[in-house]
Amino acid sequence: MKKQEIKVKNSDFQYSIIIGENILDTLKKKIKLLCPETKKIALVIDHNVPNKFKTILKKKLSAYDITLFLFKASEKTKSIKSVNFFLERLFIKKFNRTDLIISIGGGITGDVTGFVASIFKRGLNFINLPTTLLAQVDSAIGGKTGINSPYGKNLIGAFYQPKLVMSDTSFLKSLPYKEMVCGYAEILKHAIIKDKKFFEWLKQNTKYLLLKKKSSLIYAIKKSCLIKTYFVSKDVNENNLRMKLNFGHTFAHAIEVKNNYSKKITHGEAVLSGIILASRLSLLRQVCKTNTLKEIQKIYLNNNLSYTYKKYSNPKTIESLLPFLKNDKKNNDENINFILLKKIGLTSIPNKNKIPIKKLKKYCKLISQL
């Protein structure tokens, strides 16, 4: 499949998402077009990115004054301490707003770099080169930036749009299987909430996607980006419609916080768990039918993904998540604000399923039995 381009725009911003294999050759040309006054470029590179890409980028951007930062990305370094470090270095290097900062890494690298860009002199040019499947289909799109707090995940941040997102599938070749599963979780979520036809495609092609078949990857990344940009362009600041993208994430974020962001469970694995828990809750609340849950569970069974939620088939384990649900960003009162599923391709309206913790406790046993 050839290089694909998606143009994201609304009344306040516009930028392109370019998807393909070996597309870094076009980066210098894009920078000249989008940031014509740039003289200095800061490259924030995740330390897991293979060295060959660092060499390639430095060579292609040699006409600029390059500052390179190696970032050891983790949920613990997604912090105000890291933000302060980058800000200080940018001030020391005398960066101006017309200069540029580029993220080369996964979602954490992009979130931190984008947040730095949003607050440095009230806005520094920002380009995102996501290097994981998860980042390419989710976190690099939509303008969400931010860091974690002791009170919860992504509670400090800003909405700040990039000048460009360039998703080169060459970066994915070095990813372990676990990281491919991590990105797949968001792809599956996008299909479940918006596109039944894409869900049917995933039934047949998930195995090829996880094995990094080029055409399957580019197709799935593009479809996911189109679904996410649909919601983002209609609700940039997540006041209503965009909340649908959080399907499965209320439980997922609770799982991550409860486990102290341990590497033992990835964000995607937590999301896969959260999708099943949210779907079961949807059935119990009579929002969806039994067949909807069975369709989703079948795609897990057929692709050896059931391990992600087996732990949460125990009522005590599910109940242990409840205290961590309270700090979810969607909550605006004492109740827990869930996005529930009506059928494949359609969720409930945001803010229509607020459930008190006491009632959720009663659901725990029932959820575990489905």
C-alpha positions, 0 to 999 in steps of 0.5 A: 500500500502506498503512502497515505495522507489524512488532513485534520482540520477544523476552524482553529487548526489544520495539519496532516497525518502521513502514513507509510513505510520509509517516509522520513525522506520527506521530513526536511521538505515538510519542515521548510514548508511548515516552519520556514523560520526555524533555525534550531531543532530539538529532537527528543528521542526515546532511548528504545528507538534504534540508533539507525533512526537517530543517525538518519534524522541527524543527517537529514536535518543537518542544515539546522542547529540540532539539540538531541535529547535521549529520553527514558520514557516511562509512566514515572518519567512522564512527570513535571520533573521531566518537563522542567528539565526540557524547558531549562535546556530549551532556555539555555539553548536560546530557543525561540517560538519560531524554532521546532521540537520533534518527538521521536518515540511512543505515546509518553515521549509525544505527550511530554514533548507536546506539553513542553511545546505547549507551555514554552513561551506559550507555544513552540512548533511541534512535530510528532514522529510516533514510533509505536503502533499505540502512538501511531493510532492513538496518542499522536492524534488529537492534540492531547498532551500531558503528564501524570500526577500522584493523583492519577494518569494524565491529570496535568496537560493541555490541548496542543496541535502538532504541525505534522504527524509522520507515522513511518511503519519502519519504526514498528519492525523492532517492536516486540509482540507485546507492544503490537498488542498494546497498539492493537487495543486502541485499533480494536476500540476504534472499530468497536465504537464507530465502525462495524465494517472495520470490526469485521475486517479485524476479525479476518486480519488481526493475525496479519496486523499483529505479525506486522504485514505491511498492507494490513498495518497501513490500512489499520493505522489509517482507519484508526486515525480517521475514526479518531480525527472524526471525534477530535475535529468535532470536539477538540477540548473533550467536552462531550462527543470526544469522550466516546474515545474513552470507552474501556479507559475508565477501567483501564486507567484504574488498572494502571494506577492500581498497579503503579504503572508497572511494566508488567501490564502495558497500557494496551493490555489494560485497555483490552481488559477495560473494553471487556469490563465496560462491555459486560457492564453495558450488558448488565445495564441493558445498554447492549445485547448478549451477542455484542459482548460475545462478538467482542470476546470471540475476537479475543479468543481467536487471537489469544488475547483473553489473558488480558482480562482473565484476572478480572473475572474475579469479583474481588479483583474487580472490586479492588479497582473501584477506589481508583475510578474516582479520579477519572477525568470524565467524572464531574461529580461523585458518580463514575462516568462511563461510556457504555456500548450499545452495539458494535459501532455505537456507544452511549451518549457521554454523561448518560451513564453515571454510576455511584460506587455503592451500585458498582460494588453490587455489579462486581460479582455479576460482571465476573460471571459473564 
